[in-house]
Amino acid sequence: MSTRLARFQALLAGLLLALLLPGCAAVVGRAGDQFAGQLRSAVYDSNDPATVRDGLPAYLLLVDAMIQGQTPGKARNAPLLFSAAGLNGAYAGSFTGDDAERARRLAAKAMDYARRGTCLQDAALCAALDGPVEPFEQAVAAAPAGHVAGLYALGSTWATQIQANRDDWGAIADLPKVQALLERVVAIEPTHDRGMARVYLGVLDSLRPESVGGQPERGRGHFEAAIAASNDRNLYAKTLFAETYARLVFDQALHDRLLAEVLAADPREPGFTLMNVLAQERAKALVESGRDYF
């Protein structure tokens, strides 16, 4: 389990960044400004991750202020709570660097927002959050298709919480709940969040060999579907495909081909540029480490 968790938390940061971007637009959109769409495009299409890192904390404060102004207990509050969970969770996982305490604080706030949104949206799922896995899975399976955005927000934020508390075995034990949420999201909407829900599942299914309970071939299917959904332009999906699946099954040819494609590609693509720049940075490191791995 320790090896599985170490790989999971090392891979999670890039995935979390995908959640940060729509959260910004959602928050501004709740304020009623048409600037929301332009903001979202600017962040997605930035080729400078440092600028995004330095500029987004203002939105963490903005969303906190908006939530403080909500009337408690209203179901219509859930979307903003889920957006807040995405913003805080993604920043915790992607931009806090070596500051573990800050990451834990932001992850805890994100999880609080996600839980509050879930409890406003789905009473049955709310009641199952802290219980055994099987009743939780049943509640997830019964969640209406219209709740897909909330299910994704809860699952991804929970992944952040696990990453930030990776030394807590109680937190680690919740990984099956995260997987159940993401599988339900994909069952409802396979291309949700531009296919990134399937990238999450590809990583989770490729953490262990099949001989000890992993599902690497199912993971490969998730990666391939996510890449196809982006018309081959989601370079981060390719990078994680190489890092998890290809390394797990010792497929050096696939590993090297995927990384070569990532490094040869033009990262500029509407909706993917920021992720693609980060993917290329990660791919360079994987090429270097791959010489010793295989």
One Martini backbone bead per residue (centre of mass of N, CA, C, O) as a GRO file, in nm:
protein
  294
    1MET     BB    1   0.055   0.063  -0.018
    2SER     BB    2   0.291   0.263  -0.009
    3THR     BB    3   0.361   0.252  -0.308
    4ARG     BB    4   0.088   0.332  -0.416
    5LEU     BB    5   0.074   0.608  -0.274
    6ALA     BB    6   0.329   0.737  -0.380
    7ARG     BB    7   0.234   0.737  -0.675
    8PHE     BB    8  -0.028   0.886  -0.642
    9GLN     BB    9   0.080   1.158  -0.517
   10ALA     BB   10   0.281   1.220  -0.753
   11LEU     BB   11   0.038   1.236  -0.980
   12LEU     BB   12  -0.188   1.439  -0.878
   13ALA     BB   13  -0.111   1.736  -0.936
   14GLY     BB   14  -0.176   1.750  -1.240
   15LEU     BB   15  -0.476   1.681  -1.215
   16LEU     BB   16  -0.565   1.918  -1.029
   17LEU     BB   17  -0.528   2.150  -1.230
   18ALA     BB   18  -0.785   2.090  -1.398
   19LEU     BB   19  -0.980   2.196  -1.163
   20LEU     BB   20  -0.903   2.498  -1.139
   21LEU     BB   21  -1.012   2.629  -1.399
   22PRO     BB   22  -1.329   2.604  -1.381
   23GLY     BB   23  -1.349   2.736  -1.101
   24CYS     BB   24  -1.295   3.026  -1.180
   25ALA     BB   25  -1.533   3.064  -1.375
   26ALA     BB   26  -1.757   2.987  -1.177
   27VAL     BB   27  -1.718   3.213  -0.976
   28VAL     BB   28  -1.750   3.451  -1.169
   29GLY     BB   29  -2.023   3.358  -1.281
   30ARG     BB   30  -2.179   3.397  -1.012
   31ALA     BB   31  -2.132   3.719  -1.040
   32GLY     BB   32  -2.231   3.795  -1.348
   33ASP     BB   33  -1.977   3.776  -1.546
   34GLN     BB   34  -1.857   3.756  -1.876
   35PHE     BB   35  -1.551   3.714  -1.790
   36ALA     BB   36  -1.539   3.410  -1.736
   37GLY     BB   37  -1.463   3.295  -2.015
   38GLN     BB   38  -1.200   3.460  -2.044
   39LEU     BB   39  -1.057   3.351  -1.797
   40ARG     BB   40  -1.053   3.058  -1.869
   41SER     BB   41  -0.892   3.088  -2.131
   42ALA     BB   42  -0.640   3.222  -2.010
   43VAL     BB   43  -0.560   2.983  -1.832
   44TYR     BB   44  -0.558   2.748  -2.033
   45ASP     BB   45  -0.359   2.932  -2.243
   46SER     BB   46  -0.125   2.931  -2.070
   47ASN     BB   47   0.256   2.921  -2.072
   48ASP     BB   48   0.265   3.015  -1.742
   49PRO     BB   49   0.251   2.870  -1.440
   50ALA     BB   50   0.353   3.102  -1.249
   51THR     BB   51   0.126   3.300  -1.303
   52VAL     BB   52  -0.099   3.123  -1.198
   53ARG     BB   53   0.010   3.078  -0.914
   54ASP     BB   54   0.023   3.394  -0.834
   55GLY     BB   55  -0.290   3.478  -0.916
   56LEU     BB   56  -0.505   3.276  -0.764
   57PRO     BB   57  -0.535   3.355  -0.458
   58ALA     BB   58  -0.756   3.571  -0.498
   59TYR     BB   59  -0.984   3.350  -0.550
   60LEU     BB   60  -0.987   3.227  -0.272
   61LEU     BB   61  -1.094   3.482  -0.133
   62LEU     BB   62  -1.346   3.527  -0.303
   63VAL     BB   63  -1.491   3.259  -0.238
   64ASP     BB   64  -1.502   3.291   0.066
   65ALA     BB   65  -1.678   3.545   0.061
   66MET     BB   66  -1.921   3.423  -0.090
   67ILE     BB   67  -1.984   3.205   0.120
   68GLN     BB   68  -2.034   3.394   0.360
   69GLY     BB   69  -2.296   3.519   0.195
   70GLN     BB   70  -2.458   3.283   0.244
   71THR     BB   71  -2.739   3.097   0.292
   72PRO     BB   72  -2.799   2.861   0.492
   73GLY     BB   73  -2.919   2.546   0.346
   74LYS     BB   74  -2.905   2.593   0.041
   75ALA     BB   75  -2.909   2.422  -0.254
   76ARG     BB   76  -2.792   2.660  -0.438
   77ASN     BB   77  -2.496   2.647  -0.298
   78ALA     BB   78  -2.342   2.400  -0.417
   79PRO     BB   79  -2.181   2.501  -0.669
   80LEU     BB   80  -1.993   2.694  -0.513
   81LEU     BB   81  -1.872   2.483  -0.325
   82PHE     BB   82  -1.746   2.313  -0.553
   83SER     BB   83  -1.568   2.535  -0.666
   84ALA     BB   84  -1.410   2.581  -0.405
   85ALA     BB   85  -1.294   2.299  -0.385
   86GLY     BB   86  -1.133   2.309  -0.650
   87LEU     BB   87  -0.953   2.550  -0.591
   88ASN     BB   88  -0.822   2.457  -0.321
   89GLY     BB   89  -0.731   2.175  -0.405
   90ALA     BB   90  -0.555   2.245  -0.651
   91TYR     BB   91  -0.361   2.433  -0.501
   92ALA     BB   92  -0.264   2.229  -0.291
   93GLY     BB   93  -0.151   2.014  -0.511
   94SER     BB   94   0.021   2.230  -0.716
   95PHE     BB   95   0.132   2.517  -0.529
   96THR     BB   96   0.281   2.441  -0.231
   97GLY     BB   97   0.501   2.247  -0.246
   98ASP     BB   98   0.680   2.201   0.066
   99ASP     BB   99   0.411   2.301   0.216
  100ALA     BB  100   0.238   2.087   0.403
  101GLU     BB  101   0.060   2.261   0.586
  102ARG     BB  102  -0.080   2.423   0.367
  103ALA     BB  103  -0.197   2.185   0.215
  104ARG     BB  104  -0.375   2.084   0.450
  105ARG     BB  105  -0.548   2.334   0.486
  106LEU     BB  106  -0.664   2.350   0.196
  107ALA     BB  107  -0.776   2.060   0.187
  108ALA     BB  108  -0.970   2.089   0.425
  109LYS     BB  109  -1.139   2.314   0.302
  110ALA     BB  110  -1.221   2.165   0.048
  111MET     BB  111  -1.365   1.928   0.189
  112ASP     BB  112  -1.575   2.096   0.333
  113TYR     BB  113  -1.710   2.204   0.079
  114ALA     BB  114  -1.780   1.929  -0.051
  115ARG     BB  115  -1.957   1.824   0.178
  116ARG     BB  116  -2.161   2.056   0.183
  117GLY     BB  117  -2.256   2.017  -0.107
  118THR     BB  118  -2.348   1.724  -0.080
  119CYS     BB  119  -2.561   1.772   0.151
  120LEU     BB  120  -2.739   1.960  -0.030
  121GLN     BB  121  -2.779   1.745  -0.277
  122ASP     BB  122  -2.730   1.450  -0.098
  123ALA     BB  123  -2.838   1.284   0.171
  124ALA     BB  124  -2.742   0.989   0.130
  125LEU     BB  125  -2.445   1.050   0.073
  126CYS     BB  126  -2.389   1.208   0.328
  127ALA     BB  127  -2.448   0.965   0.528
  128ALA     BB  128  -2.200   0.783   0.383
  129LEU     BB  129  -1.918   0.918   0.408
  130ASP     BB  130  -1.825   0.773   0.707
  131GLY     BB  131  -1.866   0.495   0.613
  132PRO     BB  132  -1.872   0.227   0.462
  133VAL     BB  133  -1.813   0.132   0.142
  134GLU     BB  134  -2.071  -0.011   0.043
  135PRO     BB  135  -2.286   0.208   0.110
  136PHE     BB  136  -2.144   0.423  -0.052
  137GLU     BB  137  -2.163   0.289  -0.330
  138GLN     BB  138  -2.472   0.286  -0.333
  139ALA     BB  139  -2.508   0.594  -0.321
  140VAL     BB  140  -2.355   0.655  -0.579
  141ALA     BB  141  -2.527   0.479  -0.774
  142ALA     BB  142  -2.798   0.659  -0.691
  143ALA     BB  143  -2.705   0.900  -0.818
  144PRO     BB  144  -2.782   1.142  -1.009
  145ALA     BB  145  -2.683   1.256  -1.315
  146GLY     BB  146  -2.710   1.568  -1.233
  147HIS     BB  147  -2.451   1.520  -1.013
  148VAL     BB  148  -2.171   1.502  -1.157
  149ALA     BB  149  -2.016   1.754  -1.058
  150GLY     BB  150  -2.025   1.680  -0.755
  151LEU     BB  151  -1.886   1.405  -0.771
  152TYR     BB  152  -1.622   1.515  -0.887
  153ALA     BB  153  -1.553   1.714  -0.664
  154LEU     BB  154  -1.541   1.508  -0.437
  155GLY     BB  155  -1.330   1.310  -0.554
  156SER     BB  156  -1.096   1.513  -0.608
  157THR     BB  157  -1.083   1.632  -0.321
  158TRP     BB  158  -1.024   1.368  -0.177
  159ALA     BB  159  -0.754   1.323  -0.314
  160THR     BB  160  -0.623   1.567  -0.183
  161GLN     BB  161  -0.652   1.475   0.109
  162ILE     BB  162  -0.473   1.227   0.078
  163GLN     BB  163  -0.216   1.366  -0.014
  164ALA     BB  164  -0.189   1.562   0.242
  165ASN     BB  165  -0.235   1.266   0.425
  166ARG     BB  166  -0.017   1.021   0.357
  167ASP     BB  167   0.041   0.931   0.677
  168ASP     BB  168  -0.269   0.852   0.688
  169TRP     BB  169  -0.440   0.556   0.697
  170GLY     BB  170  -0.729   0.662   0.708
  171ALA     BB  171  -0.713   0.817   0.441
  172ILE     BB  172  -0.624   0.584   0.252
  173ALA     BB  173  -0.890   0.408   0.294
  174ASP     BB  174  -1.058   0.611   0.083
  175LEU     BB  175  -0.990   0.530  -0.213
  176PRO     BB  176  -1.247   0.363  -0.295
  177LYS     BB  177  -1.433   0.614  -0.291
  178VAL     BB  178  -1.298   0.770  -0.514
  179GLN     BB  179  -1.338   0.557  -0.734
  180ALA     BB  180  -1.647   0.545  -0.724
  181LEU     BB  181  -1.696   0.836  -0.811
  182LEU     BB  182  -1.543   0.830  -1.086
  183GLU     BB  183  -1.702   0.595  -1.212
  184ARG     BB  184  -1.973   0.743  -1.209
  185VAL     BB  185  -1.895   0.976  -1.387
  186VAL     BB  186  -1.821   0.803  -1.640
  187ALA     BB  187  -2.097   0.665  -1.667
  188ILE     BB  188  -2.243   0.936  -1.726
  189GLU     BB  189  -1.960   1.105  -1.837
  190PRO     BB  190  -1.685   1.022  -2.013
  191THR     BB  191  -1.597   1.350  -2.084
  192HIS     BB  192  -1.546   1.469  -1.828
  193ASP     BB  193  -1.335   1.716  -1.810
  194ARG     BB  194  -1.198   1.639  -2.086
  195GLY     BB  195  -1.131   1.332  -1.964
  196MET     BB  196  -1.001   1.346  -1.665
  197ALA     BB  197  -1.154   1.123  -1.518
  198ARG     BB  198  -1.006   0.896  -1.683
  199VAL     BB  199  -0.723   0.961  -1.587
  200TYR     BB  200  -0.759   0.895  -1.298
  201LEU     BB  201  -0.838   0.595  -1.350
  202GLY     BB  202  -0.581   0.515  -1.491
  203VAL     BB  203  -0.404   0.554  -1.246
  204LEU     BB  204  -0.550   0.370  -1.040
  205ASP     BB  205  -0.534   0.103  -1.227
  206SER     BB  206  -0.189   0.146  -1.247
  207LEU     BB  207  -0.063   0.087  -0.946
  208ARG     BB  208  -0.110  -0.227  -0.997
  209PRO     BB  209  -0.081  -0.533  -1.050
  210GLU     BB  210  -0.286  -0.789  -1.137
  211SER     BB  211  -0.176  -0.997  -0.915
  212VAL     BB  212  -0.272  -0.751  -0.683
  213GLY     BB  213  -0.554  -0.604  -0.813
  214GLY     BB  214  -0.513  -0.474  -1.064
  215GLN     BB  215  -0.615  -0.266  -1.380
  216PRO     BB  216  -0.429  -0.195  -1.640
  217GLU     BB  217  -0.613  -0.240  -1.892
  218ARG     BB  218  -0.830  -0.048  -1.800
  219GLY     BB  219  -0.642   0.193  -1.780
  220ARG     BB  220  -0.570   0.207  -2.076
  221GLY     BB  221  -0.856   0.268  -2.173
  222HIS     BB  222  -0.878   0.542  -2.032
  223PHE     BB  223  -0.646   0.684  -2.168
  224GLU     BB  224  -0.736   0.647  -2.463
  225ALA     BB  225  -1.007   0.793  -2.432
  226ALA     BB  226  -0.893   1.068  -2.344
  227ILE     BB  227  -0.722   1.120  -2.594
  228ALA     BB  228  -0.952   1.101  -2.801
  229ALA     BB  229  -1.128   1.335  -2.678
  230SER     BB  230  -0.873   1.543  -2.762
  231ASN     BB  231  -0.741   1.475  -3.034
  232ASP     BB  232  -0.438   1.428  -2.914
  233ARG     BB  233  -0.399   1.700  -2.699
  234ASN     BB  234  -0.350   1.540  -2.426
  235LEU     BB  235  -0.043   1.530  -2.281
  236TYR     BB  236  -0.094   1.435  -1.989
  237ALA     BB  237  -0.216   1.164  -2.055
  238LYS     BB  238   0.041   1.053  -2.188
  239THR     BB  239   0.235   1.083  -1.952
  240LEU     BB  240   0.073   0.901  -1.751
  241PHE     BB  241   0.067   0.652  -1.927
  242ALA     BB  242   0.372   0.608  -1.913
  243GLU     BB  243   0.418   0.621  -1.596
  244THR     BB  244   0.216   0.389  -1.530
  245TYR     BB  245   0.152   0.166  -1.735
  246ALA     BB  246   0.424   0.122  -1.889
  247ARG     BB  247   0.591   0.070  -1.630
  248LEU     BB  248   0.429  -0.159  -1.504
  249VAL     BB  249   0.459  -0.348  -1.786
  250PHE     BB  250   0.730  -0.293  -1.936
  251ASP     BB  251   0.675  -0.077  -2.190
  252GLN     BB  252   0.907   0.085  -2.360
  253ALA     BB  253   0.789   0.156  -2.634
  254LEU     BB  254   0.545   0.311  -2.528
  255HIS     BB  255   0.687   0.506  -2.343
  256ASP     BB  256   0.871   0.642  -2.562
  257ARG     BB  257   0.649   0.725  -2.759
  258LEU     BB  258   0.481   0.910  -2.578
  259LEU     BB  259   0.710   1.109  -2.500
  260ALA     BB  260   0.786   1.192  -2.786
  261GLU     BB  261   0.510   1.314  -2.855
  262VAL     BB  262   0.508   1.529  -2.636
  263LEU     BB  263   0.784   1.675  -2.714
  264ALA     BB  264   0.693   1.728  -3.027
  265ALA     BB  265   0.471   1.899  -2.945
  266ASP     BB  266   0.248   2.151  -2.955
  267PRO     BB  267   0.115   2.305  -2.670
  268ARG     BB  268  -0.075   2.469  -2.838
  269GLU     BB  269  -0.416   2.466  -2.706
  270PRO     BB  270  -0.725   2.504  -2.668
  271GLY     BB  271  -0.758   2.415  -2.321
  272PHE     BB  272  -0.425   2.287  -2.292
  273THR     BB  273  -0.159   2.448  -2.257
  274LEU     BB  274  -0.085   2.433  -1.958
  275MET     BB  275  -0.083   2.123  -1.938
  276ASN     BB  276   0.127   2.077  -2.167
  277VAL     BB  277   0.365   2.216  -2.038
  278LEU     BB  278   0.374   2.030  -1.790
  279ALA     BB  279   0.403   1.765  -1.947
  280GLN     BB  280   0.682   1.830  -2.070
  281GLU     BB  281   0.834   1.853  -1.806
  282ARG     BB  282   0.775   1.562  -1.715
  283ALA     BB  283   0.884   1.408  -1.963
  284LYS     BB  284   1.181   1.481  -1.932
  285ALA     BB  285   1.218   1.327  -1.663
  286LEU     BB  286   1.128   1.046  -1.772
  287VAL     BB  287   1.349   1.005  -1.975
  288GLU     BB  288   1.577   1.000  -1.771
  289SER     BB  289   1.463   0.772  -1.576
  290GLY     BB  290   1.421   0.550  -1.799
  291ARG     BB  291   1.719   0.456  -1.828
  292ASP     BB  292   1.696   0.301  -1.538
  293TYR     BB  293   1.423   0.142  -1.545
  294PHE     BB  294   1.483  -0.053  -1.815
   0.00000   0.00000   0.00000
